[in-house]
């Protein structure tokens, strides 16, 4: 039903359909994308977003002053993520001859002006076309980590991440989806998902307090999924961050990350999802927060399920459109339930000389299993307060700092694995003492542990190290003789399998993991 405010906006919308309206060349018909909260006009080299004068409860665009304010907020917030795209807010005035963009005379509305990008370069389209690769997501993770590091925080923002605030969101979800139990999700799914969140809030309230006290509740994007990121001029550009509701963007940084993880897992790409997540965690060192990833992914999926469920109730929908929405909703309910299930409690420690391919193998295994990848090279630099992308100081590699690095690596790995997250530990583990400490910690926590010893001939090690660029590790080929001399072989009682990393090692790794991790769900490997 059209509101009076929308009726008053209709003549402007009609004018914006025509190329002559714009103060620049428009050499093709204006394309219009209508969303539930805005109209986007694609005119020549630019896109103009006009907010619909609606009050949906979670947003209110009903007055001219509010639309102006939210347009400015959208511009300011999104410039943090995509300064290349977001240009300015422009008024639209009315004169006797018609509407004039940029005129302050008798202003009737405001638009956000953006540079136009190729729709084929939106991540969702790239994914559908088979063009979205791990490097695109790695670059996005690095950029997001750097933006989050500078994001506003403070008492007002932090309160949105309190246990009470998060619990209210979860309880509201369950209440608002009660009518869909038995049709779009089963009672078993709801009961088990709810039992998981109830148990988390009851037993781990301290986790949420730690996120608040640690300053991890910040002003975030709030809507970071594949439809809201494009590849533009060689960079990933998130756009359409949420400006209209503080509760949607004042969130845990890992809840922001979890949306992209969830979207990729829903599309059956654990490798891309956890490659993105692990790049972010490596960049930030926020491994303590990663214990909340299953919850945040489950919550993101449940919210998405709720949205599609409610959309399916629209009486104007045809049967085919309604069926599509219901199918999506059911899929997201299943995903929310899946991440609320107990997972394999265990670790795989990938070991070997520098250049043996440890990190490549570990990243691949993490993508297969949906695991957290903990890398000693990154932890070493975080502990030494050194940038990951620079040559580390010599004292990072003295015996004391090495001891601290392994102690932190073992502590973080066991803590994460105890929460049910599969963990891939990535370090040389060339000394028996480090392996014994990890094995003892795993046994005490009742966690399975297997070492994967990566092997390669010396010429291959040297070639890889000589040609390696842009890596966190500082190792060079000159270190290999020392590493060979210091190497302490695996004892008979150490659980280890060997992996030759030359040739088709991926197939051999999948076979080995299937043997040592029999509880991994079928289909993961």
Beta strands, then each sheet from edge to edge (+ up, - down):
strand 1: 31-34
strand 2: 38-43
strand 3: 46-51
strand 4: 86-95
strand 5: 98-101
strand 6: 107-115
strand 7: 217-219
strand 8: 229-232
strand 9: 235-238
strand 10: 250-252
strand 11: 346-351
strand 12: 372-375
strand 13: 423-426
strand 14: 448-455
strand 15: 496-500
sheet 1: 1+ 2- 3+ 6- 4+ 5-
sheet 2: 7+ 10-
sheet 3: 8+ 9-
sheet 4: 12+ 13+ 11+ 14+ 15+
end
